[in-house]
Amino acid sequence: MADLATKLSRLNYSLASRGLSRTVLDVAGMLVSSVGKKTAYQAEHDDGFDRRFGTDTAGKVESKKLGYADSERQEQAILYLPSPERVTRWMLENIGIDHRQYSFVDLGCGKGRVVLGAAQYPFQSALGVDLSEALTEIARRNVEIFPASSRKCSDVRILTLDATRIDYPDTNLLLHFYHPFDADVTAAVLRNLEASLARNPRQVRITYLLYTSALPATREAFARFPWLRETRFVPSLLGQYDWLFYSN
């Protein structure tokens, strides 16, 4: 019975975050491996967001091409892939907060698609942070291009910055990760967040998008910070877009 409930939960999440046609293809991929190879979703080719808004957020950039001067950071970084727009929207609509009471921060923002997705909600601010100058330059152009008529957040910014050193807004925070670093960097980011909260206590929600194979190491990194509790785990059909939710 529990196994059935888990399967139904995955199916419901897929329908809500991917749509019917994509879910049907994912189910086909689960049932027949040869079909799966033909129908597997490839995020780098998903340019629907860009065709609608005139932006440049699609594509894939390997970590060695991110332009990091620090070779250690390059080794610790994960390649750039854009988040599916509907997956981001699902999170923003199911996180259970009043967006007006929070600032949104995307850590490892890449070309800025998630930040622009957040800008469509009335956050106090929407901030994207990435160490790659090559990606943040594109993200800033995307912010400039993104139509004002589609924004409900007026303060949208992109910073070229080490995510372990960010000075967070003094508001409640919704932080977004799309598995941008290894576990050690994630822990360093959380230590910096811990210091910020010690100076100015406030509510923090963390949403972490990842693939199932990265789940153990990610949970281990968060387990180093007992003041953060895992409030929800949402598994996906193919293990591509699982969500971990944390709160202080």
N, C-alpha and C positions, 0 to 999 in steps of 0.2 A: 504493500500500500504506500509506504514511504517513497519507494522508487517511482511509483506512478505519479505521486504528488510532485516529485522533483522534475519528472519529464514534462508534466503539465505546466509547471512553473517556467521551465525553459521555453516551452512552446508559447506561452502567453507573453513572455518577455520579448521573444523574437517577433511575434505578430505586432506588438506595440512599438518596437524600436526599429524593425526592419521592413515591416509591411508584409502583405500576404504573398506577393509574387516572390520576393526574396526568401521568405520562410519556406515556401514550397520547394524552391531550388535547394535550400540548405537541407531540408528533410530528404530530398532525393539524393543529395551528396552523402548523407549518413547511411542510406539504405544500399546504394550501389556505388562502390568506389570509383568505377570508371566514369559514371555520371558526375561524381563529385569533382573529378579533375576538370571536367568541362564546365561545371556550373559554379565552382568556387568563386566567392566574391574577392575581387582584387581592389583594395582600397586606393591604390595609386592611380587607377583608371576611372575612379568615381569623380567625374567633373560636373555633376549636376549643380552643385552649389556655385561653382564658377560660372557656368553658363547662365545661371539666374542673376548673379550679381556682378559679373564682369571681373571677378577676382582671379587670383592665381594661387590656389591652395592644394591642388592635386599633385600627383607625382610621388616619387620615392627618392630619398637622399640617404646614401650609406653614411655611417658615422665618420668614416675616414674622409668624406667630402664635405663635412660640416664646417671646416675652416677653423678648428680650434687651434690656438697657438700652444696650448698646454696639452702635451701628448698623453698625460695621465687622464685628463678629462675626456680626451678623444676615446681612450680605451674603455672608459666607464659609461660613455654615452650609448644610447640605443638609436638605431636608424630612424629617420623621419618618415612617418606615414600619416596621412590625414585621418582623423576620426570621421566615421560616417555621420553625416549631419543628423539623421534621425536618431542615432544612438545618443548623441549629445543632447538632443531635444528631450528624449525620454528621461535622461538624468535630471535635466533642469526642471522638468515638470513633475518629477517624482521624488525629489530630494526633501520635500516637506518643509519648506521655509517660505517666509515672506521676503521675496527678492529685494524689496525696498529697504530692508534692514541689514543688508549684507553687501560687501564688496566681493567681486569674483576675481580670482587669480589663477591663471593657467601656467603651471610650472613646466617648462619645456614646450613652449607654445608653437614652435616651428613657424609655419607660414601664417598662423593666426586664425584658422578656420573656427576653432572652438571659442576663441575670444569674440569673434564676430557673431557666433551663435549666441553667446551670453549677452552680447550687446542688444539683442532683440528682446531682452527682459529688463525690467526697471531696477537693475542693480545700482548702488551708489557709485560704483566705478567698476570697470572691467579692464584688468591688467594682464598682459602677456609677458612672460619672462623667458628668455632663451640666451644661451651663451654664444650661439652661432650668429655672427654678424651677417653672414650670407642669408640666413633664414629670416632674421629680424628685419633686414632691409626690405625683403619681400613683404613681410607682415605689415610693416608701416605703410607701404604702398597700398596694400589691401584695405587697411583702415581708411585711408584717404578716399579710395574708390567706393567703399561700401556706402550705399545711399542713406542719407539722413532719414528718409521716410521709413526705413526699415529698423531704425534704432529706437529703443526705449531707454537706453543708457547713454547719457551725453559725454561721460568721461571715459574714453577708451584709449588706452595707451599700450605701447610695446616698448620693453626695455631690453637692451643687450646687457645681460648681467648673469653672473654665477648665481644659480638658484639657492645656494647655501648662504648667500649674503644679502638676500632681499630685505628691505625695510618695509614691512607689511603695513597696509592702511590701518588706522586706529579704529576700525569698525569691526563688526562681526564679519567673519571670513568664510567664504566657500572656496576651497582650494581644489583644483582639478589636476590630476596626473594622468597621462596616457603612457604609462610605463616608460618614462623618458631616461631613467638612469639605472645603474645597478643598485644593489641593496645598501652598500656603504654610503653612496651619495644620498640616497633617500633618507638614511638615518641622519646624515649631516644636515639635510634640509629640515628635518623634524626637530633637531636640536636647536637650530636657529629659530624655528617657530616657537619652541618651548621658551626660549629666552624672551621673545617678543611678548608672549602671554604673561610671563612673570612681571614684565614692566607694565603691562596694560591688560589685565584679565578681560577676556571677552569670549563670545561663543565662536567655535570653529567647527565647520563641517568639512570633511575631506571625501572626495570621490576619486577612486582610483580605477581606471580602466586598464585591463590587462588580458593576456591570454592565459589559459588554464595552467600551462606548464610553468608560468612565472609566479603562480600563487604561493607556493611554500616559501620562497625566498622573500617575497614581498611581505607576507604575514610575519615572517621572522623579524624583518626590519621594523615593522610597526610594533611588534611585541616588546621591543626595547623601551617603549614609552607607555608605561601602564596608565598614564592619565588619558590616553586615547583608547577608546573602546570601539570594537567593531560592532556596528549596529545592524548591518545587513550585508549579505552576499547574494548577488544575482548572477547565476551561471547562464551562459549562452548555449545555443544548440551545438555549435561546432567548436566551442572553446576559444573563439576569436575575440569576443567582446564581453568578458565577464566584468562585473562591477564589485568593488569593495567599498563600503561606506563606513566612515569613522566619525566620531564626535568626541569632544572633550566633556 
